[in-house]
Amino acid sequence: MFKYLEIVEWVRREIEGGGYGPGDRFRSETDMCRELNVSRQTVRQALAVLEREGTLSRRRGSGTFVKAPGLGKAAGQTVGVISTYFSDYIFPFIVSGIERVLSGNGVTMRLAVTNNMVADEARALRSMLDQGVAGLIVEPSKSALPNPNVHLYEEARRREIPLVFFNAAYPWSDFPCVAMDDVEAGRLATGHLLSLGHGKISGIFLLDDMQGHKRYEGFLGCLGGDAEAENRILWFSNQDKATLFTQSAERVAALLGRSTAVVCYNDTIALGLYEFCRERGIDVPGDISIVGIDDSRLARICAVPLTSVRHPHQKLGERVAEELLSALGSGTAGKAGYLFEPVLVKRASTGPREAREESRRWLA
């Protein structure tokens, strides 16, 4: 019979020789009980030791994960976290995931919000650098556009301040990035609609963030040889997203007239499109199927619950914090970062393609 200290040694050997890397999921409590023929209480005693020493971390509802060597070396330091948004949508979950891992390792988090404005990003970076933060976790602002803050990122590099991007990275940057695979998210959303028989699928995508470009890439790649696909795209910018369905109502209506289904950049846009359809008597999914991306709470509270691609939000926050702490422990940040595989969640906003009346009465 294994005692809990023997299990501690066994876990250490498994990690060293079993090909586990930082952030990898370790065996579950149930698996360990069965494999080692011990009680759950004994396993939990061992896991508590391994968690205190920094070998493993346990996340409620997610499992047990391998920590990076030296993770605990950052204790007592301050890390700057710069997010585009904070108070709504998926952003509170991402930031809470970051904070949970940082505080769990004795690291103080200093948060700044840019509202996706490069000038606010510059002020946040300047302030963080002047305050002497030990590391930086940054969600870039307008990541698909040229950025005037390159000199501040280069200053962080010269001062050997580890930096990890999340959700997206600037094309010119080689800092590591933790994100959802947005190309795959676009493919999943589009492939689902194709599987339902939809041929004329439109897309509404954000122009000035890399997530919008990557989701469009997945959308277009999934449609393959559809020569007309790019004519069924509506691009919008951060500045006009709040008025997309009012000031651009004619463009949206024209898009729907050429489509039987729409892939939306995120759930906010999908919900806006649903409301646009509802006000005009367009049935969802009878006339138009809609897919969102991120699987936010908006997807579940909509009158017709949205089919959406799930974003890992809190897990992503935890992972980006672990990447940064690993860099603080070792003195260098890895180049690869990490991509989460998205998952499609099917709900009522999508259905099989059905012939609509030629009159398209709802466009009248």
C-alpha positions in Angstrom: 0.0 0.0 0.0 1.4 3.4 -1.0 1.6 6.0 1.8 1.1 9.7 0.8 4.8 10.5 0.8 5.5 7.5 -1.5 2.8 8.9 -3.8 4.6 12.3 -3.8 7.8 10.6 -5.0 5.9 8.6 -7.6 4.3 11.8 -9.0 7.7 13.5 -9.2 9.1 10.5 -11.1 6.1 10.5 -13.5 6.5 14.1 -14.3 10.2 13.8 -14.9 10.0 10.7 -17.0 6.5 10.9 -18.5 6.9 13.8 -20.9 4.8 16.3 -18.9 5.4 20.0 -19.6 4.3 23.1 -17.8 0.6 23.5 -17.9 -0.1 19.9 -18.9 -3.0 18.1 -17.2 -1.9 15.4 -14.8 -3.9 12.3 -13.9 -7.2 12.8 -12.0 -7.6 11.8 -8.4 -9.9 8.9 -9.5 -7.2 7.6 -11.9 -4.5 7.8 -9.3 -6.7 6.0 -6.7 -7.3 3.2 -9.2 -3.8 3.0 -10.5 -2.1 3.0 -7.1 -4.8 1.2 -5.2 -5.1 3.8 -2.5 -7.9 5.9 -1.0 -8.9 9.3 -2.2 -7.8 10.8 1.1 -4.3 9.5 0.7 -4.1 10.9 -2.8 -5.3 14.2 -1.6 -2.7 14.3 1.1 0.0 13.8 -1.5 -1.5 16.4 -3.9 -1.6 18.9 -1.1 2.2 18.4 -0.6 2.9 18.7 -4.3 0.8 21.8 -4.5 2.6 23.5 -1.6 6.0 22.8 -3.1 4.9 24.1 -6.5 5.0 20.9 -8.5 1.3 20.7 -9.2 -1.6 23.1 -9.2 -5.3 22.2 -8.7 -8.1 24.2 -10.4 -11.6 23.6 -9.2 -13.7 22.1 -11.9 -10.7 21.7 -14.3 -8.3 19.2 -12.8 -4.7 18.9 -11.7 -1.9 20.5 -13.8 1.9 20.5 -13.9 3.5 23.7 -12.8 6.6 25.2 -14.4 9.9 24.8 -12.6 10.7 27.8 -10.6 7.1 29.1 -10.6 7.4 30.1 -7.0 10.5 32.3 -7.5 8.3 35.2 -8.5 6.7 35.5 -5.0 6.7 39.1 -3.7 7.0 40.7 -7.1 4.5 42.8 -9.1 3.2 42.0 -12.5 1.5 44.4 -14.9 -1.7 43.2 -16.6 -3.0 45.3 -19.5 -6.4 44.3 -20.9 -8.5 45.9 -23.6 -11.7 45.6 -21.5 -12.5 44.3 -18.0 -16.1 44.9 -16.7 -18.1 42.8 -19.1 -18.3 40.0 -21.6 -15.6 37.3 -21.2 -12.9 39.7 -19.8 -13.7 39.4 -16.1 -13.2 35.7 -16.3 -9.9 36.0 -18.1 -8.6 38.6 -15.6 -9.9 36.5 -12.6 -8.0 33.5 -14.0 -4.8 35.6 -14.2 -5.3 37.0 -10.7 -6.0 33.6 -9.2 -2.7 32.1 -10.4 -0.6 35.3 -9.6 -2.0 35.7 -6.1 -1.7 32.0 -5.5 2.0 32.3 -6.1 2.4 35.4 -4.0 2.6 37.9 -6.9 0.8 41.2 -6.9 -1.2 42.2 -10.0 -1.4 45.8 -11.3 -4.3 46.1 -13.8 -4.8 48.7 -16.5 -7.6 48.8 -19.1 -7.1 50.3 -22.6 -10.6 50.1 -24.1 -8.8 48.9 -27.2 -7.1 52.3 -27.7 -3.4 52.4 -28.6 -2.9 55.7 -26.8 -4.3 54.2 -23.6 -2.0 51.2 -24.2 1.0 53.5 -24.4 0.1 55.2 -21.1 -0.4 51.9 -19.4 2.9 50.5 -20.7 4.8 53.7 -19.8 3.3 53.6 -16.3 4.1 49.9 -15.7 7.7 50.3 -16.9 8.2 53.4 -14.8 6.9 51.5 -11.7 9.3 48.7 -12.3 7.0 45.7 -12.7 8.8 42.4 -12.9 6.7 41.2 -15.9 3.9 42.1 -18.3 0.8 40.3 -19.5 -0.8 42.3 -22.3 -3.8 42.0 -24.6 -2.8 44.2 -27.6 -5.0 47.1 -28.8 -6.1 47.0 -32.4 -3.7 44.2 -33.0 -4.2 44.0 -36.8 -3.1 47.6 -37.3 0.3 49.3 -37.3 1.1 50.1 -33.7 3.1 53.2 -32.5 4.1 51.6 -29.2 6.8 49.3 -30.6 9.5 51.3 -28.8 7.8 50.6 -25.4 7.8 46.8 -26.1 11.5 47.1 -27.2 12.2 48.9 -23.9 10.7 46.0 -22.0 12.9 43.6 -24.0 16.1 45.6 -23.4 15.3 45.6 -19.7 14.7 41.9 -19.8 11.2 42.2 -18.5 9.3 39.0 -19.5 6.1 39.7 -21.5 3.3 37.4 -22.6 0.5 38.4 -24.9 -3.0 37.0 -24.6 -5.9 36.6 -27.1 -3.7 37.9 -29.9 -0.2 39.2 -30.7 1.0 41.9 -33.0 2.3 40.5 -36.3 5.7 42.1 -35.8 6.2 40.6 -32.3 8.0 37.4 -31.3 6.8 37.6 -27.7 4.9 34.4 -26.7 1.1 34.5 -26.9 -1.6 32.5 -25.2 -4.9 32.4 -27.2 -7.7 30.4 -28.5 -7.1 29.0 -32.0 -9.2 31.6 -33.8 -8.6 30.1 -37.2 -10.1 26.9 -36.0 -13.0 28.8 -34.3 -13.9 30.2 -37.7 -13.7 26.8 -39.3 -15.9 25.2 -36.6 -18.6 27.8 -36.9 -18.6 27.7 -40.7 -18.3 23.9 -40.9 -21.3 23.5 -38.6 -23.4 25.6 -41.0 -22.2 23.6 -44.0 -23.2 20.4 -42.2 -26.7 21.8 -41.9 -26.9 22.3 -45.7 -26.3 26.0 -45.9 -24.5 27.1 -49.1 -24.7 30.9 -48.9 -23.0 31.7 -45.7 -22.1 35.2 -44.8 -19.6 36.6 -42.2 -19.4 39.7 -40.0 -15.8 40.2 -38.8 -13.8 42.8 -36.9 -11.3 44.6 -39.1 -8.7 46.0 -36.7 -8.1 43.0 -34.3 -6.1 39.9 -35.3 -8.9 37.7 -33.9 -11.2 39.0 -36.6 -8.6 38.3 -39.4 -8.0 34.8 -38.1 -11.7 33.9 -37.7 -12.2 35.2 -41.3 -9.3 33.0 -42.4 -11.0 29.9 -40.9 -14.3 31.0 -42.4 -12.9 31.4 -45.9 -10.8 28.3 -45.7 -13.7 26.2 -44.7 -15.8 27.4 -47.7 -13.0 26.3 -50.0 -13.7 27.1 -53.7 -16.7 29.4 -53.1 -15.8 32.2 -55.4 -18.5 34.5 -54.0 -17.7 34.1 -50.4 -15.7 37.3 -50.0 -18.7 39.2 -51.4 -20.7 38.0 -48.4 -18.5 39.7 -45.8 -19.3 42.7 -43.7 -16.2 44.2 -42.0 -16.6 46.6 -39.1 -14.1 48.5 -36.8 -14.0 49.0 -33.1 -15.2 52.5 -33.6 -18.4 51.6 -35.4 -19.3 48.3 -33.7 -21.8 50.1 -31.4 -23.8 51.5 -34.4 -23.3 48.6 -36.8 -26.9 47.6 -36.9 -28.3 51.1 -37.1 -26.0 53.2 -39.3 -25.2 50.2 -41.5 -28.7 48.7 -41.5 -29.0 48.7 -45.3 -25.7 46.8 -45.6 -26.8 44.3 -43.0 -30.1 43.8 -44.8 -28.4 43.3 -48.1 -26.1 40.8 -46.6 -29.0 38.8 -45.2 -30.6 38.9 -48.6 -27.7 37.0 -50.0 -27.5 34.5 -47.2 -29.1 31.7 -45.4 -26.7 31.7 -42.5 -24.2 34.1 -40.8 -20.9 33.6 -38.9 -20.5 36.5 -36.4 -17.2 37.7 -35.0 -18.4 37.2 -31.5 -21.6 36.8 -29.4 -22.1 40.5 -29.0 -22.4 40.9 -32.8 -24.5 37.7 -33.0 -26.9 39.1 -30.5 -27.1 42.4 -32.3 -27.8 40.6 -35.5 -30.5 38.5 -33.8 -32.2 41.7 -32.5 -31.9 43.2 -36.0 -33.7 40.2 -37.4 -36.4 40.1 -34.7 -37.3 43.8 -35.3 -37.9 43.0 -39.0 -39.8 39.8 -38.6 -36.9 37.6 -39.8 -37.1 34.2 -38.1 -34.0 32.7 -36.5 -33.2 30.0 -37.4 -36.1 29.5 -39.9 -35.0 32.3 -42.3 -31.4 32.9 -41.0 -29.1 30.7 -38.9 -26.6 32.6 -36.7 -23.4 31.4 -35.1 -21.5 33.4 -32.5 -18.0 33.0 -31.1 -16.8 33.0 -27.5 -19.8 31.3 -25.8 -20.3 34.2 -23.4 -23.3 34.5 -21.1 -25.0 36.4 -24.0 -25.3 33.2 -25.9 -27.3 31.6 -23.2 -29.6 34.5 -22.2 -30.7 35.3 -25.8 -34.4 34.6 -26.5 -33.2 32.1 -29.1 -30.0 30.7 -27.4 -27.0 31.1 -29.7 -24.9 28.4 -31.2 -21.4 29.6 -30.3 -17.7 28.5 -30.3 -16.5 28.3 -26.7 -13.6 30.5 -25.6 -11.6 29.1 -22.7 -11.6 32.5 -20.9 -10.7 31.6 -17.3 -8.4 28.7 -18.3 -6.7 31.0 -20.8 -6.1 33.6 -18.0 -4.6 30.9 -15.8 -2.4 29.6 -18.5 -1.0 33.1 -19.5 -0.2 33.8 -15.9 1.6 30.5 -15.6 3.6 31.3 -18.8 4.6 34.6 -17.3 5.5 33.1 -13.9 7.6 30.5 -15.6 9.5 33.2 -17.5 10.1 35.0 -14.2 11.4 31.8 -12.6 13.7 31.0 -15.5 14.6 34.5 -16.6 13.3 33.8 -20.2 9.9 33.4 -21.8 9.3 30.7 -24.3 8.6 31.7 -27.9 5.8 29.4 -28.7 3.1 30.3 -26.2 -0.1 28.2 -26.3 -3.2 27.8 -28.4 -6.4 26.4 -26.9 -8.6 24.2 -29.1 -12.1 25.7 -29.4 -15.3 23.7 -29.0 -18.6 24.3 -30.8 -21.7 24.5 -28.5 -24.9 23.9 -30.5 -28.1 25.7 -29.5 -31.3 26.9 -31.1 -30.0 29.7 -33.4 -28.9 27.3 -36.1 -31.0 24.8 -38.1 -31.2 23.0 -41.4 -31.3 25.0 -44.6 -34.9 25.4 -45.7 -36.2 27.0 -48.9 -37.4 30.5 -48.2 -40.1 32.3 -50.1 -38.7 33.8 -53.3 -40.4 37.1 -52.3 -38.2 37.4 -49.3 -41.1 39.1 -47.6 -38.9 40.0 -44.6 -36.7 42.2 -46.7 -39.6 44.3 -48.0 
